[in-house]
Amino acid sequence: METLNRQRVRALRDAGINVQCLYYRWGAGIQNSADPSVFITDSDIAIKHILDHMKYDFIVVTTDHRTFPKFRLLGYTGKFILEIQGYGPMDVAWRELTNAAPEINGHASALLHPNTPHIGTIFKTLYPHLPHFTINNCFDSDAFTYRELPRLPYPVLAWIGRIEDNKNWREFLAIGARMAVIRPDIRLWMFEDPSLSVPSEREDFERLLESDPVLRGRLTLHANVPNAKMQEMFSMIGDSGGMLVSTSKVEGGPYCVLEAMSCRCPVLATNSDGVTSAIFHNATGKLYPLGNVDLAIQEICELMYDATLREVIRLQAQYHVRTEFHPAKYAGEFIQMLHVL
């Protein structure tokens, strides 16, 4: 969320909209933000002071629908837009958005999502009376882009996420173990925030590594890498002959996919709903059915060994991000939504 907010705040400000962000508590991603109008507080007194001073016309609330009645009690009289970037598993999304009906029906003026089909279906089913808007998350591909760096002497398969079930780290390690047989020089890089791990999943993860010396000897864990540094990492992964592998069971609009594509790092992803706005199979990346490790291996090998296809995908992916996720495009569609409301 910090990456998304940082980029869209810049896009909307460039379009003449005054924007601030509020986070209830400090998180690792805040290290990337130097903006003085990023507020970090869960104090009702501090939040009321912000609301009274800024007099916002609109507040976009991401996921936390309980904010609606709370902010009303604190004196906010403007309009609310509920944004859903993703809940993980579809059954969780259905349950949460069903339980949120009193707050959504009582306070929301509109619903927003980044072209995530299953969220759109839920909105249409549960809240047909509210305006729905679909806007691709914006991405500044000029600031975050390919960097030419010294080449690694081995290919890298990368994974980004939390050590929890929906991100499906088990499938990534299963793929990595199979690829180690095909390419003994391969390396696995996993980027994570350890503080967001599910404890039981973390224990399973560490147990699996302890029992598998092949994986343990190839795996490097990268914790809380600053966002600006990731463009170098993605560029090196792409130039190594490797790729980003996204094994999620369900995704909304994952930023790591756009970041990789902008840095010419090919992406192989499960056909997990939200990624399909960025990845078109064999055009801007590769998709495989969740759980089909055999097909994932086949797609990885094709990306590694078919140099022509690999280069076409790298270049088309970068162009797709530059055009379809451009900040100016996002700002124009966002402003149009505000005009409608």
N, C-alpha and C positions, 0 to 999 in steps of 0.2 A: 504493500500500500504506500509505503514511503516513496518508492520509485515513481509510482503512478502519480501521486499527489505533487511531488516535486516537478515533474514534467508538465502536468496540466496546469499547475499554478502559473508557470512561466508562459505557457501558451495563452491562457486566458488573460493574463496581465498584458501581454503584447497586443491583445485584441481590445484592451480598454476596460477590462473588468477587474475590480478590486477584490482580491481573494486572500483568505487566510485559512490555515489548517489548525484543527484542534485534535490532539491525541490525549487520551486519558492518562497514559503512563509512558515512561521512557522505554524504548526498545532499541535493539542493536541497529536497526536501520536509520535511526535518527542521527547517527554519526555522519551520514551523507548530506545532511541538511545544514546550511549556514544561514537560512532565512530567518530574520528577526521576528517575522509575523507567524511563525510556527509556535503555537501555544501547547504546552504540555502540562495539563492539570486535570484532576478529577474533583477539584473543590467546587462546590456549588456557588460559593461566594465569588470565587475568581471567575467562573464561567458566567455568572450573572453580570459581573462587571464588564466582561468582554461583549456580551450580547447587548447591554445597555449602551456601551460606548460605540460599537460598530454599526448597530441598527441594520443588520443584514436583510436584504430582500428575499434571498433564498438560502437555505442550508441543505446541502447534499449530505445525507447520513448514509454511511456505508455499513450495511448489515445491522447495526445496533438500533432496531426499531424502538427500543425502550427509551431512546433519547427523545422521542417525540413528546410524550406527556411530561417528561422531566423538564425539557426546555420551555414548554408552555408555562409550567409553574414558575419558571425563572423569568418569565416575562416576554418571551419571543412571540411575535405576532405574524411573522412572515410565512412564506411557504416552505414546506418540506418536500424534498425529492429523496425517495429511498433508492439507493444504489446497491445492487448485489454483484459482487465480483466473484462469488463462488462460495459454496458451503462444503465442498468436498463431495462425499457420496450423495447421489440423487435422493435417497430416502431421507437423508438429513435435511436437504433443501426443502422437500415437500413438508416435512414435519415442522421445521422452523417457520416457514412462510405461512403455514396453516395456523400455527399457534400465534403468529403475529397479527392475525386479522383484526383484533380490537384496536391496536395502535395504528395499523395501516389504514383501516377504514375511517378511523376517527381523525387522522391528522395529515396523511400523505396527499400531496397534490399530483404526484406522478411517480412512475417507477422507471428505473434505468438499469441497463446491463450492457456489457461489452460484446454483444453478438454471441451469447451463450445459449444455444438452442433449448436446453432443458429448463433454464431459468425463464426463457420467453414462454415456454409451454405452461409453466406453473403460473406465471403472471396472468396469462390469458384465461386459464382455468379458474383461478381463485379470485382475480380482481379485474374482470372484464370491463368494469365501469370506470377504471382509472386509466389515464393516458400512459402508454408504454413507449419508451424511447430506447433505441439501440444505437450506441455510438462506440466504435472501436476505440480502445485506449490509445492515447497519443504516444508518440515516441520520437525523440529528437535524434534522428540518425546522423545529423551533422556533428553533434557533440559526442555521440557514442557510436564509434565506427571502427572499421578495420585499421589496425596498426601493423606495419611491417616490422617484424622482430626476428631475432635469430631463431632458426628452426630447431625444434626438438628432434632428438635422434630416435624417437619412438612415437607411434600413434597413441592418441589419448581418447578414451571414451569418458565423457563427463556426465554428471548427474547433479541436479540442483533441487533441494527441497528439505523438508523436515523428515526426521526418522519417525515416521508414522505410517499407518496402513494405507491411506489414500495415495500417498506419494509413491508407494509400491517399490521401496528400496530392494525388497527381496528379488523382484524380477530383474532389476538392474544388475544385481550381483550374479544372478543365474546367467544372464547374458554375458557378463564379464568373464565368468568362469568358462563358458563355452568358447568365447573369442580367444581366451588365453591358449587354448589348444591349437586354434587356427593360426594365431599370430602370437607366438611366445614373447615377443618384445612389447606387447601392448601394455598400457598403463591405464588405471582407473582413477579418476579424480572426482571426489564427491564434495560439493559445496553445501554447507549447512550452517544453521544457527543452533548450536547444541542446546541452548536454553529452551528451544521450542520442541525438543524431542518428547515423544510419549515415553515415560519411564519403562514400561514393559516392553515396548518396541526397541528401545535402546539396549535393554538387556539381551533381547534376542539377536540384535545386530552384532553386539560384541561377542556373544557366544558363537555365532556363525563364523565370524572372522577368526576367532581363537581356534576353531576346529578345521579351518581351511587354509593351510599355509600358502597355497597357490594364490588365493585372493589376497591374503594378508600381505604378501610380498609385492603385490602390484598396486595396492590401494593407497592413495594419499587423501586424507581428510583436510579440507580447507574450511576453517571456521571464520565466519563474519568478515569475509573479504570486502573491503570498501567498494562501493559500486563503480567508482571511476576506474579502479584497478581491473574490473572484470572485462573491460574491452580488450585489455592486453591478454588476459587469460583466454578469452574466446578466440582471439586472433591466432594465438599460438596453437590452440586445439585444432582450429580449422586448417592451418598450414601444416600440422603434423600428419595429416591424413585421417584424423579422427573426427569426432562429431559430438554433439550434445544428444543424449538419449533421455527422453522424457517418458517415464513409465507410469505416469499417474493413471489412476482408475477413472477419475473425473477431474476436469479442469475448467476454470472460467476463462480468463484471458491472461495467461501466464506471461509475465514480462521477460522471463529468461529466454523464452523462445524468440521474441523480437530482438533482444539484445544479441543473441547468437547469430541470427540471420543478418543483422546489420554489420556484424564483424566477419562475415563470410565463413561462419562456422556452420556446417550442415546440421540439420536437426532430423532425428528419427523420433517420432512420437507415437504413442498409442492414439487410436482414433477416439480421443476423449472429449468430444463435444466442442469446448471453447477453442481448441487449437486450430480448428478447421477454418477459422477466419484468416489465419496466417499461413497454414501449410496446405498446399495442394500437391497431392502425391506425384512425385517425379517431376514436379515443376518448381516448387519453392522449398521442397523438403520431401520427407518420406513418412508414411503412416503405416502402422501395422495393427492388427487386432490385439486387444488386451489379452495377455496370457499366451499368445502364440510365439514362444521363444524361437522356434525353428524359423519362422518367417522373419522375425526380427534379425536373426543371424544372417539370413539371406540378404536382407536389405542393407545391413551394415557392410557385408562383403562387396555388394554391388557398388556402394558409395566409395569404398576403399580402393577397389580395383578397376572401376570404369572411370578413367580420368576425365573423359569428355562429359559424361553425365554429371560427375561431381562438380565440374567447373560451371556447367550450365545452371545447376541448382544453386550453387553459391551466388552467382551473379543475379539470377532471377529473384532469389530470396531477398537479397539486399535491395534491389529495385522495388520489390513489392512493399517492403517496410517503408521505404522513402516516400512512396506515393500514397498508399492506403492508410498509413498510420501517422501521416505528417501532422505536426502540432497545429498548423493553420487549418487543416481540414477538421480536426477535432474541435477547435475553437469555433469555427463556423457552424458546425452542427450543434454544438452546445448552446451557442447564442440563439440559434433557431428554436431550440427547445424552450429557452427562457421566454422568447417572444410568444410562443404558443401558449405558455402558461400565464 
